Amino acid sequence: MDNIEVISEAYNWLEKGHKVALATVLKTWGSAPRRPGSQLAIRDDGHMVGSVSGGCVEGDVVANAMDLIENPRIKILDYGITNNTAWEVGLACGGDIRIRLEVLENNE
């Protein structure tokens, strides 16, 4: 799924009254499964579209998104081989990923 489809689906969810968080890969170092700019939209019920890591860290990103949906702000998430959390969430590819997580708003 490309970013246009991810954003389109996220805004469809907003129009239906859901709260939505958007994760975007800001930077990668070394071996990483997704390139900068890759996106994942997370709905308030945990449903998601897109990908920021090919499944390696999505679970942790979704958990952070659920918290963010209830307490809107911008959060930067870092995962990598020097980060103990990376191994806990399954990022064993040998790379590092920096992700921006934010809540989207329907400004109608």
N, C-alpha and C positions, 0 to 999 in steps of 0.2 A: 504494500500500500504506500503510495507516495504522499508527500506532505500536503498537497492540495486536498486529497481525499481525507486525510486525518483532520485537517482544519474544517473541512466541509461537514464531516460527521460531528465534530465538536460543536459547531454552531447549530446543527440540527438538534443536538441534545439540549443546548441552551434554550432554543425556541420552544422546546417541549417542557421547560421548567426545571431541568436538571442543573445541578452545579457541576462545573467541569474544571479540571486542572490540566495544564499542558506542560509536558516535559520536552526539552529541546537539548540535544547534544551540542555543547558549546565548543568542546575541544577534546581531542584524543591524542594519546601518546603511545607509541609502540603498536603492538597488535591489539586492535579493537574491532569488534564485530560490526559497528555502525559508524558512519562518517559524521563529521560535524554537520549540524542542520537537521539530522534525523529527529523525528518527533513521535511522541506517544501522547494520546489524549486519554484521560481517565475520568469516568463519570462517577457521580456521588454514590452509586451502588457497586462500584468496583469494576464495571465493564470497561474495557479498554480497546483502542484501535491504534495501530502503528507499532513502532518499536524503537528503543534507544540502545538496546544491547543484544538483540537476538535472543532474549530470554534470560541472560545471565543475571541482570540486576533488576529486572522489571518488578519483581515482587517487592523489593525494598522501595523502589520508586513509587509504586502504588500505595504502600503503607504511608510513605511521606505525603503523598498527594491527598490521602484521606484526612490526615491531620491538617494540611494546608486548606482544604475545602472548608473545614470548620473554623480555621483561624487564618484568613487570607493574608498572604504576604508573598514575597519572592524568596526562594530558597535555592542555594547552590549546593549540589550534591557531588562529592568526589569519590570515585571508586578506583582502586588500583592495587598493584601487587604489594605496595608498601603500606597499604591500608588494611588492617585486620578485618574490617567490615567487608571488604571485597571478597575475601576467602569465605566468609560466612554466607554471603549471598550468592556465591558461585562464580565470581569473575576470576577464572583461572587462565585466561587467554594470554596473560603476560603484559597486558597494556593498562592504560589509565583512561578513565572517562570522566569528564566534567559535564554535569547536566544542570540546566536552569529549570526550575519548577515554579510555575505561577498559576494562579486561578484566573480563568477567563470570566468576563462579565458580558451580559447581554445589555447593551446600552440603547435599547429602543426608546 
